[in-house]
């Protein structure tokens, strides 16, 4: 049976392959194959949002769990733990929003 770390490695490899495969559509000219390229652009923008949402959710949940565990072990350090946690959550969320912007840019290329 696979451990959690190896399962996550397999999931990351599959997700990377799904994101990188549409890049092959950019290797050809925009001649008669315009609709094929648009199909891959739409698929890559969808995968970008899905992977960004999954990664952001996992990062935020792990950060919140670690902060709550630290606060429960040492309640006096709550103020010193809470501020960096909120900063980290904001940075994680900004990366997810950046992926949303990239997906919108890719969808604009379809039109």
Secondary structure, DSSP 8 states (H G I E B T S, - for coil): ---HHHHHHHHHHHHHHHHHHGGGGGGS-SSTTHHHHHHHHHHHHHHHHHHHHHHHHHHHHHHHHHHHHHHHH-GGGHHHHHHHHHHHHHHHHHHHHHHHHHHHHHHHHH-
